[in-house]
């Protein structure tokens, strides 16, 4: 399972979570920093990523267009990268089940 982390999440999450979510990427590292959300959406869709963001914009796109790509909406306010890392690790089984469910397009985690 590959996650594409939005620019509102730290690029350090890619390496920190490589054991759980191998081959993940960050938008800045794939040349998508500061581009429109529609470009990030299309890239995630074309490359087979699940899009992870703290921003509701991708949740809205998911509700409107469905999937792919699937979207993980991280519903946390200001918090450390370590807290995000722990959250994603603790929810890994839920995220894997989400990936396999053909009916679901968005997963909200808190």
Residue frames relative to the residue before (quaternion, step in Angstrom):
aa qw qx qy qz dx dy dz
X 1.0000 0.0000 0.0000 0.0000 0.00 0.00 0.00
X 0.1480 -0.8013 0.5789 0.0300 3.53 -0.88 1.05
X 0.1697 -0.7705 0.6089 0.0817 3.53 -0.88 1.03
X 0.1876 -0.7203 0.6528 0.1408 3.52 -1.23 0.64
X 0.2388 -0.8006 0.5392 0.1062 3.54 -0.43 1.27
X 0.4318 -0.6955 0.5241 0.2349 3.54 -0.88 1.03
X 0.6595 -0.5521 0.3439 0.3768 3.56 -1.23 0.42
X 0.6065 0.5437 -0.3722 0.4450 3.62 1.19 -0.18
X 0.6501 0.4158 -0.3099 0.5554 3.56 1.34 0.18
X 0.5842 -0.6262 0.4015 0.3246 3.54 -1.11 0.69
X 0.5039 -0.6385 0.4906 0.3126 3.58 -1.05 0.75
X 0.5588 0.6243 -0.3776 0.3942 3.59 1.20 -0.46
X 0.5449 0.6311 -0.3965 0.3841 3.59 1.20 -0.41
X 0.5640 0.6077 -0.3923 0.3982 3.60 1.09 -0.62
X 0.7265 0.4094 -0.2387 0.4976 3.59 0.77 -1.01
X 0.6571 0.5404 -0.3138 0.4215 3.58 0.97 -0.86
X 0.7741 0.3246 -0.1620 0.5188 3.60 1.12 -0.65
X 0.3183 0.7976 -0.4690 0.2064 3.58 1.28 0.21
X 0.6432 0.5281 -0.3323 0.4438 3.59 1.09 -0.59
X 0.7186 0.4105 -0.2331 0.5106 3.59 1.15 -0.59
X 0.7923 0.1385 -0.0372 0.5931 3.56 0.99 -0.90
X 0.0750 -0.8406 0.5355 0.0316 3.60 0.45 1.19
X 0.8212 0.2503 -0.2103 0.4677 3.53 -1.28 0.56
X 0.3638 0.7051 -0.5167 0.3218 3.57 1.14 0.58
X 0.1729 -0.7796 0.5967 0.0789 3.56 -1.29 0.30
X 0.3234 -0.6970 0.5998 0.2234 3.52 -1.36 0.19
X 0.5999 -0.6040 0.3807 0.3610 3.59 -0.97 0.82
X 0.6354 0.5339 -0.3426 0.4403 3.61 0.98 -0.74
X 0.7023 0.4876 -0.2657 0.4455 3.58 1.00 -0.83
X 0.7160 0.3873 -0.2591 0.5198 3.60 1.22 -0.26
X 0.6289 -0.5957 0.3145 0.3882 3.56 1.23 0.48
X 0.5879 0.5977 -0.3621 0.4075 3.58 1.19 0.41
X 0.3345 0.7443 -0.5109 0.2703 3.58 1.17 0.41
X 0.8586 0.0827 -0.0989 0.4962 3.58 -0.94 0.93
X 0.4689 0.6254 -0.4891 0.3870 3.59 1.04 0.67
X 0.6525 -0.5058 0.3680 0.4278 3.62 -1.18 0.29
X 0.6269 -0.5584 0.3977 0.3702 3.56 -1.15 0.66
X 0.6124 0.5665 -0.3579 0.4195 3.58 1.03 -0.71
X 0.6402 0.5113 -0.3286 0.4698 3.62 1.07 -0.66
X 0.6314 0.5132 -0.3224 0.4838 3.58 1.03 -0.79
X 0.6289 0.5475 -0.3164 0.4524 3.57 0.97 -0.91
X 0.6969 0.4751 -0.2714 0.4636 3.57 0.81 -1.03
X 0.6287 0.5245 -0.3348 0.4665 3.59 1.01 -0.76
X 0.6594 0.5017 -0.3090 0.4669 3.60 0.86 -0.94
X 0.6490 0.5245 -0.3026 0.4606 3.55 0.99 -0.87
X 0.7090 0.4721 -0.2586 0.4557 3.58 0.83 -1.01
X 0.7602 0.3935 -0.1953 0.4786 3.58 1.03 -0.79
X 0.5088 -0.6979 0.3922 0.3165 3.60 1.26 0.07
X 0.3998 0.7093 -0.4792 0.3277 3.56 1.11 0.70
X 0.3277 -0.6215 0.6543 0.2797 3.49 -1.41 0.28
X 0.3308 -0.7707 0.5193 0.1641 3.57 -0.72 1.08
X 0.1034 -0.7958 0.5962 0.0253 3.59 -0.73 1.11
X 0.1329 0.8044 -0.5585 0.1527 3.57 -0.69 1.10
X 0.3796 -0.6759 0.5736 0.2647 3.53 -1.29 0.38
X 0.5797 0.6099 -0.3347 0.4241 3.55 1.34 -0.15
X 0.4443 -0.7092 0.4805 0.2623 3.60 -0.91 0.85
X 0.4756 0.6938 -0.4395 0.3150 3.63 1.18 -0.31
X 0.6971 0.4538 -0.2861 0.4757 3.60 0.91 -0.84
X 0.5688 0.5533 -0.3774 0.4774 3.58 1.15 -0.53
X 0.6542 0.5133 -0.3045 0.4646 3.58 0.94 -0.91
X 0.6470 0.5071 -0.3162 0.4736 3.59 0.95 -0.86
X 0.6398 0.5336 -0.3187 0.4520 3.55 1.00 -0.84
X 0.6576 0.5038 -0.3039 0.4706 3.58 0.97 -0.86
X 0.6962 0.4826 -0.2623 0.4622 3.57 1.04 -0.79
X 0.8216 0.2704 -0.0983 0.4921 3.58 0.80 -1.06
X 0.4156 -0.6888 0.4934 0.3308 3.59 1.16 -0.39
X 0.5397 -0.6100 0.4678 0.3432 3.53 -1.21 -0.49
X 0.5527 -0.0686 -0.8214 -0.1230 1.61 -2.35 0.78
X 0.6090 -0.1422 -0.7694 -0.1303 1.48 -2.35 0.79
X 0.5064 -0.5772 0.5285 0.3620 3.50 -1.30 0.27
X 0.2373 -0.7822 0.5678 0.0973 3.56 -1.18 0.64
X 0.1498 -0.7252 0.6637 0.1059 3.53 -1.10 0.83
X 0.1419 -0.7849 0.6014 0.0457 3.55 -0.62 1.20
X 0.1989 -0.7923 0.5716 0.0776 3.54 -0.45 1.25
X 0.1631 -0.8280 0.5357 0.0282 3.53 -0.35 1.34
X 0.3886 0.6725 -0.5242 0.3492 3.54 0.48 1.26
X 0.4296 -0.6758 0.5335 0.2721 3.53 -1.04 0.77
X 0.7943 -0.1939 0.1828 0.5459 3.54 -1.05 -0.74
X 0.2289 0.7474 -0.5942 0.1895 3.52 -0.75 1.09
X 0.6014 -0.5903 0.4048 0.3549 3.54 -1.23 0.38
X 0.6397 -0.5013 0.4138 0.4100 3.52 -1.31 0.30
X 0.6111 0.5589 -0.3377 0.4474 3.55 1.07 -0.76
X 0.6500 0.5080 -0.3199 0.4659 3.61 0.98 -0.78
X 0.6366 0.5064 -0.3235 0.4834 3.60 1.02 -0.77
X 0.6357 0.5327 -0.3213 0.4570 3.56 0.97 -0.89
X 0.6796 0.4847 -0.2885 0.4690 3.59 0.86 -0.93
X 0.6185 0.5451 -0.3358 0.4555 3.57 1.02 -0.79
X 0.6986 0.4631 -0.2749 0.4711 3.59 0.82 -0.98
X 0.6229 0.5225 -0.3394 0.4731 3.60 1.04 -0.68
X 0.6885 0.4881 -0.2786 0.4584 3.56 0.90 -0.95
X 0.7314 0.3932 -0.2200 0.5120 3.59 1.14 -0.58
X 0.3082 0.7956 -0.4854 0.1910 3.61 1.25 0.16
X 0.6663 0.4943 -0.3140 0.4616 3.62 0.89 -0.84
X 0.6361 0.5171 -0.3163 0.4774 3.58 1.05 -0.78
X 0.6550 0.5095 -0.3022 0.4691 3.57 0.98 -0.89
X 0.6534 0.5051 -0.3195 0.4647 3.60 0.97 -0.78
X 0.6385 0.5011 -0.3243 0.4859 3.60 1.03 -0.75
X 0.6142 0.5479 -0.3289 0.4630 3.58 1.06 -0.79
X 0.6442 0.5321 -0.3209 0.4459 3.58 0.92 -0.91
X 0.7212 0.4627 -0.2423 0.4551 3.58 0.98 -0.85
X 0.6194 0.5622 -0.3449 0.4258 3.61 1.18 -0.41
X 0.3252 -0.7905 0.4851 0.1846 3.61 -0.40 1.17
X 0.6343 0.5595 -0.3222 0.4253 3.60 1.22 -0.36
X 0.7144 0.4697 -0.2500 0.4544 3.58 1.07 -0.70
X 0.1576 -0.7963 0.5778 0.0849 3.55 -0.99 0.84
X 0.7961 0.1664 -0.0910 0.5746 3.61 1.17 -0.43
X 0.1209 -0.7636 0.6325 0.0483 3.52 -1.08 0.87
X 0.1775 -0.7616 0.6165 0.0916 3.56 -0.81 1.06
X 0.0043 0.7886 -0.6149 0.0070 3.54 -0.85 0.97
X 0.1848 -0.7901 0.5810 0.0634 3.51 -1.10 0.82
